[in-house]
């Protein structure tokens, strides 16, 4: 009875390494045209996959947890830089919940 190989989804880092190898091969220019086209297409698939993963990570990082433990999107127009608070509040006693 033959054993089935499990298809493991490559990690982001593995995909980046594969893409870098493809780029190196294409830059060297010492592979046949047909293989270059095949590698270029594979590289474009990797780029799309990596962009999708980065977009998902960016959306995750663009969320914060408010003081009630609720997830909240960060408003790009909102200025929430460290050390800036309303009024003349003393920032030395500020805790993390004061930053949002």
C-alpha positions in Angstrom: 0.0 0.0 0.0 1.4 3.3 -1.1 1.7 6.1 1.5 0.2 9.4 0.5 2.4 12.5 0.8 0.7 15.2 2.8 0.7 18.5 1.0 2.1 21.0 3.5 1.5 24.6 2.7 4.8 26.4 2.4 5.6 29.0 5.0 6.0 32.7 4.1 9.7 32.3 4.5 9.9 29.2 2.3 7.9 31.0 -0.4 10.2 34.0 -0.2 13.2 31.7 -0.6 11.6 30.1 -3.6 10.9 33.5 -5.1 14.5 34.6 -4.5 15.8 31.5 -6.3 13.6 32.2 -9.3 14.7 35.8 -9.4 18.4 34.7 -9.2 17.9 32.2 -12.0 16.2 34.7 -14.3 18.8 37.4 -13.6 21.6 35.0 -14.5 19.9 34.4 -17.8 21.5 31.0 -18.4 18.4 28.9 -18.6 16.3 28.1 -21.7 13.5 30.5 -22.7 10.8 28.0 -22.0 12.1 27.3 -18.5 12.5 31.1 -17.9 8.8 31.6 -18.8 7.7 28.8 -16.6 9.8 30.1 -13.7 8.5 33.7 -14.3 4.9 32.4 -14.1 5.7 30.5 -10.9 7.3 33.6 -9.5 4.2 35.6 -10.2 2.1 33.1 -8.4 4.4 33.3 -5.4 4.2 37.1 -5.5 0.4 37.0 -5.4 0.4 34.5 -2.5 3.0 36.6 -0.6 1.0 39.8 -1.1 -2.2 38.1 0.1 -0.4 36.9 3.3 1.1 40.3 3.9 -2.3 42.0 3.4 -3.8 39.6 6.0 -1.0 40.3 8.4 -1.4 44.1 7.9 -5.1 43.9 8.7 -4.3 41.9 11.8 -1.8 44.5 13.0 -4.1 47.3 12.2 -6.3 46.3 15.1 -6.0 47.1 18.7 -7.7 45.9 21.9 -9.5 48.7 23.7 -9.8 48.9 27.5 -12.9 46.7 27.5 -11.1 44.0 25.7 -12.9 44.6 22.4 -11.0 44.6 19.1 -10.9 48.0 17.4 -9.7 49.1 14.0 -7.0 51.7 14.1 -8.2 54.9 12.4 -5.5 56.0 10.0 -6.5 59.7 10.5 -6.4 59.3 14.3 -3.2 60.5 15.8 -2.4 58.0 18.5 1.3 58.6 19.1 2.9 57.8 22.3 3.3 60.7 24.7 0.4 62.7 23.3 -2.6 63.0 25.6 -5.4 65.4 26.0 -4.9 68.5 28.2 -2.1 68.8 30.6 -2.3 65.3 31.9 0.9 63.9 33.5 2.1 61.1 31.2 4.4 59.6 33.8 1.4 57.7 35.4 -0.1 56.6 32.1 -0.8 53.0 31.4 -1.2 51.2 28.1 -5.0 51.7 28.0 -4.4 55.5 28.0 -2.7 55.3 24.7 -5.9 54.4 22.8 
